[in-house]
Amino acid sequence: MALELLRDKRATGCQTTITDGLYGLKRTDVEIRDEQIAQMIGKPVGRYYTIEIETPYKRAPQIRDYAAEAVAAALSDALNNGQVKECHSERSEESPPIQRTGIDGKTDHCPLSIDRYPLNKSPVLVACLGNRSMSADALGPFTMEKLIVTRHLTNAASETAKKPETEKRGFGNLCALAPGVLGITGIETFDVLAALVRQIRPRAVIAADTLASNGTGRLASAFQIADSGITPGAGVGNRRLRLSRETLGVPVIAIGVPLVVYASTIAGEVLSEAFNGRQRKSRAAAERSAVRLLGDTVVTLKDIDIAVKDCAYILALAINMAVHGLTAREAAGLMSY
C-alpha cells in the first residue's frame, strides 16, 4: 500500500492529508506528484486514498455502513479528480477522447454521488479481479455478487426508445465482470478488459482486488483507492499486465483491501519489538535470516472466510452508493449480506 511505503509524509513531491472520524476511522490522502518519489516507493504518480478503521472485521452494521460511506466518498473523489473522460458514444475509434472537468461535468460535486448523468449513457465498469477458489484472493468475485448492476436495464430501455426506469429513479449505469485468473482461464486479465472496454465503451473502470500489506495491523481493516490504476498480482510477486488509463484508454480506479502479508514481514515486526531499538546489527542479521528462510511465503488471517466477505460487502456497498448516488440504507436495502 502507498501509505506504508511512503514513511516520510513531508517528502517533497508528495502531499498528505489526514482526517479522523468516528469509530476510530482515519482517512489519509496521499498525492504523489514527483516521478522521483514515485520510483523510490515503487508506486505510479497519482492520488491514493486510504480508509483505516480499528475494528478489523465482524463489524457491527453501523460501523460497516460508516466505513462504506467513507470509502464511497474517497471513490467519488478519485473519479472526480481523475478527470473522467466523456462517453465514447459519439466518436469514432480513432478520434481522441474528450476531457471533462469532472465526472459529472461540474466543478462542484456531492462527495457521495458520482453518477447523475442523464445525457451520458456509457457505464461504469467494475472489474472484480481475483480467484474465487482462494479465500484471500476472492475479494473481487465476492464484491461482484453484491453490486447493483443496471447496464442491461438501460440498454433494454434504449432499444424501445423509452426512458429507463433506472434513470427515472436516479440510478447510475453500472456493469461488472469477474475475469478470473490466467491459470484458470488461460487469458490475461488485461486482454479480457481491453476487449470489453472497446465493446461497451465505459466512462471509467473500477478494479477491485486483494492487496498485500507491509504489516499485520492493516489486514482487513484498511481500504485503499488509487486513481493510478493497478498491476494485478504485484503484491505477491506475480506481476501481470498493468491496468491504467494509459493501457486501457479510460480512467482506471483501483480499490482494494490488504488480506495477505509476507511471513518475513511478520517475523520482522516480531524482531523489531523484541530488540526494541537495541543491538541494531543483531536485529538486522536476524531480519535477513527471516527473509532468507521464509522466502515468498504469504500468510493471511485465520478467519479469512469471514473477513473477505465482510470487506467485499463494504466495497460493494461503497461502489453502489457512489455510482448510484444512494445512501447506505438505500443501497443495503437492495443488497443481501
Summary of the structure (lengths in Angstrom):
residues: 337
radius of gyration: 20.3
end to end distance: 27.3
largest distance: 75.2
contacts: 1128
relative contact order: 0.16
helix: 41%
strand: 18%
